[in-house]
Amino acid sequence: MSATTASGDAALRVPRVLLAEDDQDLRVLLATVLRADGYEVLEAGNGAELFDFVAFGLMGGQAQRSFDLIVSDIEMPGYTGLEVLDGIRDACIGIPVILITAFGDSEKHRVAERLGARLLDKPFDLADLEQAVEAALSQPAAAESSAGQSL
């Protein structure tokens, strides 16, 4: 994992991942793994918290609220990961999204793909998540968003 440029200058910062998962044990595990890989992780415990993080970022909130990637469970109280993604997709162009679900039917896969997200079915190997995160953050659109777009 490599640091990305925070702005057009030489300043470097660690990529920030917004992680939304309502299962606390799984959220702690995933956050621990991502932090061990060198990412800064913001945690949301349900869809409403995920929505709040995203909305705050869209309203020009504090810099610490910006993020470079969203990793979200689909089925959560409040809003589902798909509902939040559908609502923010136009405003968050360039922010990659990885959705995770234990209920990964073909329709959810089609919707996730249509919204530009990658979908991982639970249970998944942690190495699969790590590879998906690395791939998402290395995409040109992700590099541009972390360099110039704050969410």
PyRosetta script that sets phi, psi and omega in degrees:
from pyrosetta import init, pose_from_sequence

init()
pose = pose_from_sequence("MSATTASGDAALRVPRVLLAEDDQDLRVLLATVLRADGYEVLEAGNGAELFDFVAFGLMGGQAQRSFDLIVSDIEMPGYTGLEVLDGIRDACIGIPVILITAFGDSEKHRVAERLGARLLDKPFDLADLEQAVEAALSQPAAAESSAGQSL")
pose.set_psi(1, 138.3)
pose.set_omega(1, -179.4)
pose.set_phi(2, -122.5)
pose.set_psi(2, 150.8)
pose.set_omega(2, 178.3)
pose.set_phi(3, -70.6)
pose.set_psi(3, 153.1)
pose.set_omega(3, 179.4)
pose.set_phi(4, -114.3)
pose.set_psi(4, 159.8)
pose.set_omega(4, -179.5)
pose.set_phi(5, -74.9)
pose.set_psi(5, 129.4)
pose.set_omega(5, -179.2)
pose.set_phi(6, -78.1)
pose.set_psi(6, -26.6)
pose.set_omega(6, 177.2)
pose.set_phi(7, -150.6)
pose.set_psi(7, -171.6)
pose.set_omega(7, -178.4)
pose.set_phi(8, -66.7)
pose.set_psi(8, -14.5)
pose.set_omega(8, -178.7)
pose.set_phi(9, -87.3)
pose.set_psi(9, -166.6)
pose.set_omega(9, -173.7)
pose.set_phi(10, -85.6)
pose.set_psi(10, 0.4)
pose.set_omega(10, -179.3)
pose.set_phi(11, -65.7)
pose.set_psi(11, 133.6)
pose.set_omega(11, 179.5)
pose.set_phi(12, -111.6)
pose.set_psi(12, 147.7)
pose.set_omega(12, 174.1)
pose.set_phi(13, -143.2)
pose.set_psi(13, 159.1)
pose.set_omega(13, 179.3)
pose.set_phi(14, -76.8)
pose.set_psi(14, 135.9)
pose.set_omega(14, 176.7)
pose.set_phi(15, -59.9)
pose.set_psi(15, 140.8)
pose.set_omega(15, 179.9)
pose.set_phi(16, -104.9)
pose.set_psi(16, 132.6)
pose.set_omega(16, 179.9)
pose.set_phi(17, -114.6)
pose.set_psi(17, 127.4)
pose.set_omega(17, 173.0)
pose.set_phi(18, -93.7)
pose.set_psi(18, 113.9)
pose.set_omega(18, -176.2)
pose.set_phi(19, -109.0)
pose.set_psi(19, 121.2)
pose.set_omega(19, 178.9)
pose.set_phi(20, -120.0)
pose.set_psi(20, 117.7)
pose.set_omega(20, -179.9)
pose.set_phi(21, -154.7)
pose.set_psi(21, 126.6)
pose.set_omega(21, -177.5)
pose.set_phi(22, -81.7)
pose.set_psi(22, -18.7)
pose.set_omega(22, 175.2)
pose.set_phi(23, -80.7)
pose.set_psi(23, 106.6)
pose.set_omega(23, -172.9)
pose.set_phi(24, -58.7)
pose.set_psi(24, -42.8)
pose.set_omega(24, -179.2)
pose.set_phi(25, -62.0)
pose.set_psi(25, -43.9)
pose.set_omega(25, 178.9)
pose.set_phi(26, -67.3)
pose.set_psi(26, -41.2)
pose.set_omega(26, 178.9)
pose.set_phi(27, -60.2)
pose.set_psi(27, -43.6)
pose.set_omega(27, 179.1)
pose.set_phi(28, -63.3)
pose.set_psi(28, -43.2)
pose.set_omega(28, 179.2)
pose.set_phi(29, -61.6)
pose.set_psi(29, -49.9)
pose.set_omega(29, -178.8)
pose.set_phi(30, -63.3)
pose.set_psi(30, -41.9)
pose.set_omega(30, 178.5)
pose.set_phi(31, -63.2)
pose.set_psi(31, -40.4)
pose.set_omega(31, 179.0)
pose.set_phi(32, -62.3)
pose.set_psi(32, -45.1)
pose.set_omega(32, 179.8)
pose.set_phi(33, -63.4)
pose.set_psi(33, -45.9)
pose.set_omega(33, -179.2)
pose.set_phi(34, -65.1)
pose.set_psi(34, -39.2)
pose.set_omega(34, 177.2)
pose.set_phi(35, -65.6)
pose.set_psi(35, -39.2)
pose.set_omega(35, 177.7)
pose.set_phi(36, -63.0)
pose.set_psi(36, -28.7)
pose.set_omega(36, 177.3)
pose.set_phi(37, -80.9)
pose.set_psi(37, -2.5)
pose.set_omega(37, 174.6)
pose.set_phi(38, 100.4)
pose.set_psi(38, 8.0)
pose.set_omega(38, 179.7)
pose.set_phi(39, -91.6)
pose.set_psi(39, 151.9)
pose.set_omega(39, 169.0)
pose.set_phi(40, -88.6)
pose.set_psi(40, 133.7)
pose.set_omega(40, -174.6)
pose.set_phi(41, -122.4)
pose.set_psi(41, 127.2)
pose.set_omega(41, 170.7)
pose.set_phi(42, -101.8)
pose.set_psi(42, 134.3)
pose.set_omega(42, -174.5)
pose.set_phi(43, -112.5)
pose.set_psi(43, 135.9)
pose.set_omega(43, 173.3)
pose.set_phi(44, -123.2)
pose.set_psi(44, 134.6)
pose.set_omega(44, -175.8)
pose.set_phi(45, -93.1)
pose.set_psi(45, -4.0)
pose.set_omega(45, 178.5)
pose.set_phi(46, -164.7)
pose.set_psi(46, 176.5)
pose.set_omega(46, -177.3)
pose.set_phi(47, -64.4)
pose.set_psi(47, -34.1)
pose.set_omega(47, 179.1)
pose.set_phi(48, -66.2)
pose.set_psi(48, -41.0)
pose.set_omega(48, 177.3)
pose.set_phi(49, -65.8)
pose.set_psi(49, -40.3)
pose.set_omega(49, 176.1)
pose.set_phi(50, -58.7)
pose.set_psi(50, -48.2)
pose.set_omega(50, 179.1)
pose.set_phi(51, -58.3)
pose.set_psi(51, -43.6)
pose.set_omega(51, -180.0)
pose.set_phi(52, -61.2)
pose.set_psi(52, -44.4)
pose.set_omega(52, 178.0)
pose.set_phi(53, -58.9)
pose.set_psi(53, -46.9)
pose.set_omega(53, -177.5)
pose.set_phi(54, -67.1)
pose.set_psi(54, -46.7)
pose.set_omega(54, -179.6)
pose.set_phi(55, -61.0)
pose.set_psi(55, -41.5)
pose.set_omega(55, 179.2)
pose.set_phi(56, -61.6)
pose.set_psi(56, -42.5)
pose.set_omega(56, 177.9)
pose.set_phi(57, -64.1)
pose.set_psi(57, -39.5)
pose.set_omega(57, -179.8)
pose.set_phi(58, -68.7)
pose.set_psi(58, -26.1)
pose.set_omega(58, -179.4)
pose.set_phi(59, -87.6)
pose.set_psi(59, 11.1)
pose.set_omega(59, 177.4)
pose.set_phi(60, 79.9)
pose.set_psi(60, 36.7)
pose.set_omega(60, -179.6)
pose.set_phi(61, -67.2)
pose.set_psi(61, -174.4)
pose.set_omega(61, -176.9)
pose.set_phi(62, -59.3)
pose.set_psi(62, 151.0)
pose.set_omega(62, -176.6)
pose.set_phi(63, -59.7)
pose.set_psi(63, -32.0)
pose.set_omega(63, -178.4)
pose.set_phi(64, -67.8)
pose.set_psi(64, -12.4)
pose.set_omega(64, 178.6)
pose.set_phi(65, -87.4)
pose.set_psi(65, -10.4)
pose.set_omega(65, 179.9)
pose.set_phi(66, -69.7)
pose.set_psi(66, 153.6)
pose.set_omega(66, 178.8)
pose.set_phi(67, -150.2)
pose.set_psi(67, 161.1)
pose.set_omega(67, -174.2)
pose.set_phi(68, -107.7)
pose.set_psi(68, -13.1)
pose.set_omega(68, -176.4)
pose.set_phi(69, -156.2)
pose.set_psi(69, 143.1)
pose.set_omega(69, 172.6)
pose.set_phi(70, -112.4)
pose.set_psi(70, 128.0)
pose.set_omega(70, 170.6)
pose.set_phi(71, -118.0)
pose.set_psi(71, 118.3)
pose.set_omega(71, -173.0)
pose.set_phi(72, -139.6)
pose.set_psi(72, 138.8)
pose.set_omega(72, 167.6)
pose.set_phi(73, -66.3)
pose.set_psi(73, 153.9)
pose.set_omega(73, 177.2)
pose.set_phi(74, -85.4)
pose.set_psi(74, -52.9)
pose.set_omega(74, -174.8)
pose.set_phi(75, -88.9)
pose.set_psi(75, 103.6)
pose.set_omega(75, 179.1)
pose.set_phi(76, -140.5)
pose.set_psi(76, 155.9)
pose.set_omega(76, 174.0)
pose.set_phi(77, -64.1)
pose.set_psi(77, 153.0)
pose.set_omega(77, 179.8)
pose.set_phi(78, 90.1)
pose.set_psi(78, -93.6)
pose.set_omega(78, 175.5)
pose.set_phi(79, -121.5)
pose.set_psi(79, 147.9)
pose.set_omega(79, 173.4)
pose.set_phi(80, -80.5)
pose.set_psi(80, 160.7)
pose.set_omega(80, 176.0)
pose.set_phi(81, -58.1)
pose.set_psi(81, -37.3)
pose.set_omega(81, 178.4)
pose.set_phi(82, -66.5)
pose.set_psi(82, -39.6)
pose.set_omega(82, 178.7)
pose.set_phi(83, -63.1)
pose.set_psi(83, -44.4)
pose.set_omega(83, 179.7)
pose.set_phi(84, -65.1)
pose.set_psi(84, -45.9)
pose.set_omega(84, -179.8)
pose.set_phi(85, -60.9)
pose.set_psi(85, -44.0)
pose.set_omega(85, 179.6)
pose.set_phi(86, -61.6)
pose.set_psi(86, -39.3)
pose.set_omega(86, -178.7)
pose.set_phi(87, -72.5)
pose.set_psi(87, -26.5)
pose.set_omega(87, -174.8)
pose.set_phi(88, -106.7)
pose.set_psi(88, -10.5)
pose.set_omega(88, -169.5)
pose.set_phi(89, -51.6)
pose.set_psi(89, -46.3)
pose.set_omega(89, -177.7)
pose.set_phi(90, -65.3)
pose.set_psi(90, -37.0)
pose.set_omega(90, -178.6)
pose.set_phi(91, -79.0)
pose.set_psi(91, -17.9)
pose.set_omega(91, -174.4)
pose.set_phi(92, -113.1)
pose.set_psi(92, 36.3)
pose.set_omega(92, 179.0)
pose.set_phi(93, -57.7)
pose.set_psi(93, 130.0)
pose.set_omega(93, 179.1)
pose.set_phi(94, 95.8)
pose.set_psi(94, -13.6)
pose.set_omega(94, 177.1)
pose.set_phi(95, -88.6)
pose.set_psi(95, 111.5)
pose.set_omega(95, -179.9)
pose.set_phi(96, -70.7)
pose.set_psi(96, 151.7)
pose.set_omega(96, -179.2)
pose.set_phi(97, -132.0)
pose.set_psi(97, 133.7)
pose.set_omega(97, 172.0)
pose.set_phi(98, -117.7)
pose.set_psi(98, 121.9)
pose.set_omega(98, 177.3)
pose.set_phi(99, -102.4)
pose.set_psi(99, 143.1)
pose.set_omega(99, 177.6)
pose.set_phi(100, -125.0)
pose.set_psi(100, 142.9)
pose.set_omega(100, -177.8)
pose.set_phi(101, -156.7)
pose.set_psi(101, 149.6)
pose.set_omega(101, 171.8)
pose.set_phi(102, -92.8)
pose.set_psi(102, -4.3)
pose.set_omega(102, -175.6)
pose.set_phi(103, -122.3)
pose.set_psi(103, 53.8)
pose.set_omega(103, -172.3)
pose.set_phi(104, -85.3)
pose.set_psi(104, 66.9)
pose.set_omega(104, 176.6)
pose.set_phi(105, -73.9)
pose.set_psi(105, 170.8)
pose.set_omega(105, -175.6)
pose.set_phi(106, -63.0)
pose.set_psi(106, -32.6)
pose.set_omega(106, 179.0)
pose.set_phi(107, -64.8)
pose.set_psi(107, -43.2)
pose.set_omega(107, 178.5)
pose.set_phi(108, -63.0)
pose.set_psi(108, -38.8)
pose.set_omega(108, 177.5)
pose.set_phi(109, -63.0)
pose.set_psi(109, -41.8)
pose.set_omega(109, 178.7)
pose.set_phi(110, -64.2)
pose.set_psi(110, -44.1)
pose.set_omega(110, -179.4)
pose.set_phi(111, -65.1)
pose.set_psi(111, -44.5)
pose.set_omega(111, 178.8)
pose.set_phi(112, -59.9)
pose.set_psi(112, -44.6)
pose.set_omega(112, 178.7)
pose.set_phi(113, -62.8)
pose.set_psi(113, -43.2)
pose.set_omega(113, 178.9)
pose.set_phi(114, -59.9)
pose.set_psi(114, -34.8)
pose.set_omega(114, -179.8)
pose.set_phi(115, -85.8)
pose.set_psi(115, -0.4)
pose.set_omega(115, 176.9)
pose.set_phi(116, 84.1)
pose.set_psi(116, 19.2)
pose.set_omega(116, -178.5)
pose.set_phi(117, -105.7)
pose.set_psi(117, 155.0)
pose.set_omega(117, 171.1)
pose.set_phi(118, -94.1)
pose.set_psi(118, 142.9)
pose.set_omega(118, -178.5)
pose.set_phi(119, -119.0)
pose.set_psi(119, 125.3)
pose.set_omega(119, 174.2)
pose.set_phi(120, -108.5)
pose.set_psi(120, 129.8)
pose.set_omega(120, 178.0)
pose.set_phi(121, -88.4)
pose.set_psi(121, 133.3)
pose.set_omega(121, 174.6)
pose.set_phi(122, -78.7)
pose.set_psi(122, 145.2)
pose.set_omega(122, -6.3)
pose.set_phi(123, -78.3)
pose.set_psi(123, 147.1)
pose.set_omega(123, 177.5)
pose.set_phi(124, -129.4)
pose.set_psi(124, 155.7)
pose.set_omega(124, 175.2)
pose.set_phi(125, -73.1)
pose.set_psi(125, 142.4)
pose.set_omega(125, 177.9)
pose.set_phi(126, -59.7)
pose.set_psi(126, -32.8)
pose.set_omega(126, 177.8)
pose.set_phi(127, -62.2)
pose.set_psi(127, -34.7)
pose.set_omega(127, 177.2)
pose.set_phi(128, -64.3)
pose.set_psi(128, -41.6)
pose.set_omega(128, 177.2)
pose.set_phi(129, -64.5)
pose.set_psi(129, -45.4)
pose.set_omega(129, -179.6)
pose.set_phi(130, -59.1)
pose.set_psi(130, -42.1)
pose.set_omega(130, 178.5)
pose.set_phi(131, -65.8)
pose.set_psi(131, -41.1)
pose.set_omega(131, 179.4)
pose.set_phi(132, -64.0)
pose.set_psi(132, -41.3)
pose.set_omega(132, 179.0)
pose.set_phi(133, -64.3)
pose.set_psi(133, -47.6)
pose.set_omega(133, -179.8)
pose.set_phi(134, -60.5)
pose.set_psi(134, -44.5)
pose.set_omega(134, 179.7)
pose.set_phi(135, -64.1)
pose.set_psi(135, -43.3)
pose.set_omega(135, -179.2)
pose.set_phi(136, -62.8)
pose.set_psi(136, -41.5)
pose.set_omega(136, -177.9)
pose.set_phi(137, -76.8)
pose.set_psi(137, -16.4)
pose.set_omega(137, 179.9)
pose.set_phi(138, -93.2)
pose.set_psi(138, -4.6)
pose.set_omega(138, 177.0)
pose.set_phi(139, -66.2)
pose.set_psi(139, 144.9)
pose.set_omega(139, 179.7)
pose.set_phi(140, -54.0)
pose.set_psi(140, -41.0)
pose.set_omega(140, -179.6)
pose.set_phi(141, -64.0)
pose.set_psi(141, -37.2)
pose.set_omega(141, 178.7)
pose.set_phi(142, -67.4)
pose.set_psi(142, -40.3)
pose.set_omega(142, 179.6)
pose.set_phi(143, -65.1)
pose.set_psi(143, -39.6)
pose.set_omega(143, 178.3)
pose.set_phi(144, -66.5)
pose.set_psi(144, -40.5)
pose.set_omega(144, -177.7)
pose.set_phi(145, -67.7)
pose.set_psi(145, -36.1)
pose.set_omega(145, 179.8)
pose.set_phi(146, -75.4)
pose.set_psi(146, -22.2)
pose.set_omega(146, 179.4)
pose.set_phi(147, -83.1)
pose.set_psi(147, -34.7)
pose.set_omega(147, -172.9)
pose.set_phi(148, -132.9)
pose.set_psi(148, -13.2)
pose.set_omega(148, -177.1)
pose.set_phi(149, -110.3)
pose.set_psi(149, 131.5)
pose.set_omega(149, 177.1)
pose.set_phi(150, -110.9)
pose.set_psi(150, 127.6)
pose.set_omega(150, 177.3)
pose.set_phi(151, -127.5)
pose.dump_pdb("model.pdb")
